[in-house]
Amino acid sequence: VNANIAFHDVIYDRAGNHTLSRLGKELRNFIRRFSTEAFASPSRVDAVLREHETMLDAMERGDAPAAERAASEHLRTARAYVAQLHLRTAVGAPTAEATPA
């Protein structure tokens, strides 16, 4: 969980965009609240690592369009996963493997 938050903080800081940095860091509480459950799923952990690697590779190459696509996909999958966690919690289903990665 802490490594995930640290990864995102580095991106916010390196972006050089004060608004992005402030908003991203304000999301910490939300991220912390759901990260523990999300990272209980080995398949989600693997997916997050792949998503982070894809973003990092694009940023290291200086490929802004690829970095944007990777970040957008990461946000999309994270939103979908959190929505599944909420749904499963609401119906009392197990949450460790809410969705396939």
C-alpha positions in Angstrom: 0.0 0.0 0.0 2.8 2.5 0.9 4.8 1.7 -2.2 1.7 2.3 -4.3 1.1 5.7 -2.7 4.8 6.6 -3.0 4.7 5.7 -6.7 1.8 8.0 -7.3 3.4 10.8 -5.2 6.5 10.7 -7.3 4.4 11.1 -10.5 2.5 14.0 -9.0 5.7 15.7 -7.9 7.6 15.1 -11.2 4.7 16.4 -13.3 5.5 19.9 -12.3 1.8 20.7 -12.0 0.9 22.1 -8.6 -2.8 21.4 -9.1 -2.3 17.8 -10.1 0.1 17.3 -7.1 -2.4 18.8 -4.6 -5.3 16.9 -6.0 -3.4 13.6 -6.2 -2.2 13.9 -2.6 -5.7 14.7 -1.4 -6.7 11.3 -2.8 -4.3 9.6 -0.3 -7.1 8.9 2.2 -9.3 7.4 -0.4 -6.5 5.3 -1.8 -5.4 4.1 1.7 -9.0 3.1 2.5 -9.3 0.8 -0.5 -5.7 -0.2 -1.1 -5.6 -2.8 1.7 -8.6 -4.7 0.3 -7.4 -4.3 -3.3 -4.0 -5.5 -2.5 -5.4 -8.6 -0.8 -5.9 -9.9 -4.3 -2.7 -11.3 -5.8 -4.1 -10.9 -9.3 -4.8 -7.2 -8.7 -1.3 -6.7 -7.2 0.2 -8.2 -10.4 -2.1 -6.0 -12.6 -1.1 -2.8 -10.7 2.6 -3.6 -11.0 2.2 -4.1 -14.7 0.2 -0.9 -15.0 2.8 1.0 -13.1 5.6 -0.5 -15.2 3.8 0.5 -18.4 3.4 4.1 -17.1 7.0 4.3 -16.0 8.4 2.9 -19.2 6.5 5.5 -21.2 7.6 8.3 -19.0 11.3 7.1 -19.1 11.1 7.1 -23.0 9.5 10.6 -22.9 6.5 9.3 -24.7 3.8 11.5 -23.3 0.9 10.1 -25.3 1.8 6.5 -24.2 2.1 7.6 -20.6 -1.3 9.3 -20.8 -2.9 6.2 -22.3 -1.2 4.0 -19.6 -2.3 6.3 -16.8 -5.9 6.5 -18.2 -6.0 2.7 -18.4 -4.7 2.4 -14.8 -7.4 4.8 -13.6 -10.1 2.9 -15.5 -9.1 -0.5 -14.1 -8.7 0.9 -10.6 -12.2 2.5 -10.7 -13.7 -0.7 -12.0 -12.0 -2.7 -9.3 -13.1 -0.4 -6.5 -16.6 -0.5 -7.9 -16.6 -4.3 -7.7 -15.3 -4.1 -4.1 -18.2 -1.8 -3.2 -20.7 -4.1 -4.9 -19.3 -7.2 -3.3 -19.3 -5.6 0.1 -22.9 -4.4 -0.4 -24.1 -8.0 -1.1 -21.8 -9.6 1.4 -19.6 -11.5 -1.1 -15.9 -12.1 -0.6 -13.7 -9.2 -1.8 -10.2 -10.7 -2.2 -10.7 -11.5 -5.9 -13.3 -8.9 -6.8 -12.4 -9.0 -10.5 -10.0 -10.8 -12.7 -6.9 -8.7 -13.5 
